[in-house]
Structure formats: C-alpha cells, structure tokens
C-alpha cells in the first residue's frame, strides 16, 4: 500500500522505494547514536535525576564497581598485590562508587565524616578496609572485606 500511495503522489520513480526506507532507517540510526552519545557523556548527577535513564545508570554503576572490586580480589588471590594494596584499591573503588552513585565526595572525607553523612552505611566497611591497610597485625580477611564491599555496592539504593 505505501508503494502505491507514493507512486500516486509523486509519480513513477526509476528507483525502488527500498532506498527511501533505507534512508529513513539510517537517519533513525544516526539520531539514536547522537542520543546515546549525549546520554553517555552526561555527568552522573544529571543522569541520577532522569526518570528513565537514572535507574539504568544506577544498575550499570553497581555492576561495574562490583566487578572492579572482584577483579582486585582476584589479583590478590593470584598473589599479584599485597593485602594492604588490595584493601587500598577496594577502598578507592568503593569511595569512587559512592561519589558516582550519590554525589557525596567520599574520596576526600574521613571515616567519621562519612559516618554522619548520607553514605554512613559504607563507613564500617571503609573503616575495616583502612584498618587492614594500615595495621599489619590486623586479622582482617581481604576476601571477606571484598565480599562486604561488593554486597554494599550491589544493594546500594
């Protein structure tokens, strides 16, 4: 039916109407591409406030940061990093996640300040990571600390 309507409106054409549909499809792909680039380059604080993109962004953040913590733990298990270095990397990753997920500048805050902020739930894990990092006599287990950090990231709302 659309082919007949086009022939009636614009007359016979030497080209197939598939070229028109291909052009429309390519135009739509370009529009989707630009929208995806715009969304991907928005700052996290603006993405959090978007109704459709916000929950998707939060889920992607949780998955990405939990995977990063797991990779640090794997490096420790393989013996490529020390326990102190692994705890430092997990702490940095967790603090970066908190900043991206909430906007709180957790990378620069002390544990007491974090405990009294909106990200206070992360303070015990960060305190234990700091203890394991700076105290050689600490009985902390990197695997357990990693599991706690991953659980915190995965369940963050």
Steps between C-alpha positions, in 0.01 A plus 500: 500500500772760577664436161173565320437816702850635422457430128164677505635807683839549333461297185704207375861486615798326341618404852364235728318621811738286705755778462259738675448256786874443526560876520236534773656212693848654473367836616339335803826320579690830492244658734525206742880517485505871590252442783715215636815715488319788673374272778834322540686829546262658751642541850377248758308759699289588196448135409375415851213746463372363168189283539582230243878520481561543876414144610687356203805710586485389864483134399794542262705673772428225751599229254817678385631583848417156643694346210795733569507394865487135392793554263709655779421199715600266218832684468555452873407131481750454216772663711551800273420756773547506876212504746566867578498594132184298438322670791614840373368424151168371635467811718572731204251312286231510768553872560484569126178302479347700785591824323354385167185354656417778745707807421660496847872568460592186693852489354598798715308430821624342818315201645331705776369750247378217278322337794298817557413553134245345267750222419545400864418136422837471327703630796545164679630330186734789423623504860580128485675546166710779650583285800613215277700738283693680771526238776721203418377319813136529390324163468286635214434267209519666157248255355248578773555875470461473124176306538364764739597781262344320202180437696485866598543607138247249364231595752554877497181695432 
